[in-house]
Amino acid sequence: MRKYKYDIFISYRRSDSTDRAHLVREILKLKGYDENRIFLDTHSIHEGDFSEKISTALMSSKAFILLLSKNSIAENNKVEKNNQANIDYYYEEIKQALALKLKFIPVLFDNIKIEELDFPEEIKNQKIFLKNSIEYHPETFDDKLTIFLQEEKTWRDFFAVPTIILTIYAIITLASGIGMYIYDNFFLSHDTQIETVANNIIVEDGICYYLLPNEIITYNIKNDSISHLNIGSVPTVINAQLNTEQLYGIGFWSVAVGLAYEITKSKVKPHGGKAYITYIATGIAVVAGIGLGCTIERVLYPIQHSRLISENLNDKTFWKDVIRNKYSSKTIRFNR
């Protein structure tokens, strides 16, 4: 893919359009174009081979603005030729721009009509001029030029911003899910582990039952013993239970990113206006991604199946802390 150094290349006949070229350059600057991305030979070439600099600039430009006047194409016009190479740079620029298929915008001065100009045959055969030509009128020129310079939107451009936001959303969701999994299995606090087990145990006749994906671990309060009951290999996801809070979480974050997608479907300019909507939507996508990623992780790999919890369920002291947490308002006696 070609890399563009210049947004616009201004081509003109020095003998009669130098002031006009500078005028167009100033209009473009007022329209927000960076002067360093507008090629005008008198501003952009400081040293080196002129012909080479011109060719390099054309290959690095998106659009080509050609200034046309009564004398710029006339056969008897005093063309600007390099005394050594005998090159008409004006025609050379036109031919190279056509060969490179740059966006071509002729600007007509002196009330001329482009159909009346006597171009060389090799240029005249190119019909590209007729569609994009602009007659120069001070009152309307800058607006027309801006319209002609706008890049044509494709279906890919239409989906560009939403796609970027959804990509950010997906990446953040995945990263958050992985992060939550790592936290649950390697950094879950001791107090959270105790509270989780206390909220998920079943107690009958002094025996506490705790369900893991492939076994049931029991703790006998009366004789302070731990036992394991193998129930076969059952995928964790099957044991995961969706509670109301998790369902609300999935629904909320899905709607949030859907909203972000909808409000950015319209065309977004690079500066101001709707750009702020894009920033807000991206922020929503990030927050939504974090929320949904964590929610999905807890659904697929419930916190009660944490590796740290599984390991601590073999510790009698841990079980006693769990019982105290579950029955904190009651007095519990443990055998010693």
PEHU-V107672 format. One record per residue. N is the residue number from 1. PSI is psi as a letter, one per 40 degrees, with the letter a starting at -180 (* if undefined). Layout:
n: <N | N>
psi: <PSI | PSI>
This chain:
n: <1 | 2 | 3 | 4 | 5 | 6 | 7 | 8 | 9 | 10 | 11 | 12 | 13 | 14 | 15 | 16 | 17 | 18 | 19 | 20 | 21 | 22 | 23 | 24 | 25 | 26 | 27 | 28 | 29 | 30 | 31 | 32 | 33 | 34 | 35 | 36 | 37 | 38 | 39 | 40 | 41 | 42 | 43 | 44 | 45 | 46 | 47 | 48 | 49 | 50 | 51 | 52 | 53 | 54 | 55 | 56 | 57 | 58 | 59 | 60 | 61 | 62 | 63 | 64 | 65 | 66 | 67 | 68 | 69 | 70 | 71 | 72 | 73 | 74 | 75 | 76 | 77 | 78 | 79 | 80 | 81 | 82 | 83 | 84 | 85 | 86 | 87 | 88 | 89 | 90 | 91 | 92 | 93 | 94 | 95 | 96 | 97 | 98 | 99 | 100 | 101 | 102 | 103 | 104 | 105 | 106 | 107 | 108 | 109 | 110 | 111 | 112 | 113 | 114 | 115 | 116 | 117 | 118 | 119 | 120 | 121 | 122 | 123 | 124 | 125 | 126 | 127 | 128 | 129 | 130 | 131 | 132 | 133 | 134 | 135 | 136 | 137 | 138 | 139 | 140 | 141 | 142 | 143 | 144 | 145 | 146 | 147 | 148 | 149 | 150 | 151 | 152 | 153 | 154 | 155 | 156 | 157 | 158 | 159 | 160 | 161 | 162 | 163 | 164 | 165 | 166 | 167 | 168 | 169 | 170 | 171 | 172 | 173 | 174 | 175 | 176 | 177 | 178 | 179 | 180 | 181 | 182 | 183 | 184 | 185 | 186 | 187 | 188 | 189 | 190 | 191 | 192 | 193 | 194 | 195 | 196 | 197 | 198 | 199 | 200 | 201 | 202 | 203 | 204 | 205 | 206 | 207 | 208 | 209 | 210 | 211 | 212 | 213 | 214 | 215 | 216 | 217 | 218 | 219 | 220 | 221 | 222 | 223 | 224 | 225 | 226 | 227 | 228 | 229 | 230 | 231 | 232 | 233 | 234 | 235 | 236 | 237 | 238 | 239 | 240 | 241 | 242 | 243 | 244 | 245 | 246 | 247 | 248 | 249 | 250 | 251 | 252 | 253 | 254 | 255 | 256 | 257 | 258 | 259 | 260 | 261 | 262 | 263 | 264 | 265 | 266 | 267 | 268 | 269 | 270 | 271 | 272 | 273 | 274 | 275 | 276 | 277 | 278 | 279 | 280 | 281 | 282 | 283 | 284 | 285 | 286 | 287 | 288 | 289 | 290 | 291 | 292 | 293 | 294 | 295 | 296 | 297 | 298 | 299 | 300 | 301 | 302 | 303 | 304 | 305 | 306 | 307 | 308 | 309 | 310 | 311 | 312 | 313 | 314 | 315 | 316 | 317 | 318 | 319 | 320 | 321 | 322 | 323 | 324 | 325 | 326 | 327 | 328 | 329 | 330 | 331 | 332 | 333 | 334 | 335 | 336>
psi: <h | h | h | h | d | h | d | h | h | h | h | i | h | d | d | e | e | d | d | d | d | d | d | d | d | d | d | d | d | d | e | e | h | h | d | e | e | h | h | h | d | d | d | e | h | d | i | i | h | d | d | d | d | d | d | d | d | d | e | e | i | d | i | h | h | h | h | h | a | d | e | d | e | i | d | e | i | g | i | h | i | h | d | d | e | f | h | g | d | d | d | d | d | d | d | d | d | d | d | e | f | i | h | h | g | h | h | h | i | f | f | i | h | d | d | e | h | g | i | i | d | d | d | d | e | h | e | d | d | d | d | e | i | h | h | h | h | d | d | e | d | d | d | d | d | d | d | d | e | h | h | h | h | i | d | d | d | d | e | d | d | d | d | d | d | d | d | d | d | d | d | d | d | d | d | d | d | d | d | d | d | d | d | d | e | d | e | h | i | d | d | d | d | d | d | d | d | d | e | e | i | h | h | h | f | e | h | h | h | h | h | i | d | e | i | h | h | i | h | h | d | d | e | f | i | h | i | h | h | h | e | i | h | h | i | d | d | d | e | h | h | h | i | d | d | d | d | d | d | d | d | d | d | d | d | d | d | d | d | d | d | d | e | e | d | i | h | h | i | d | h | a | b | e | d | d | d | d | d | d | d | d | d | d | d | d | d | d | d | d | d | d | d | d | d | d | d | d | d | d | g | i | d | e | e | i | d | d | d | d | d | e | e | e | h | d | d | d | d | d | d | d | d | d | d | d | f | d | e | i | h | h | h | i | i | *>
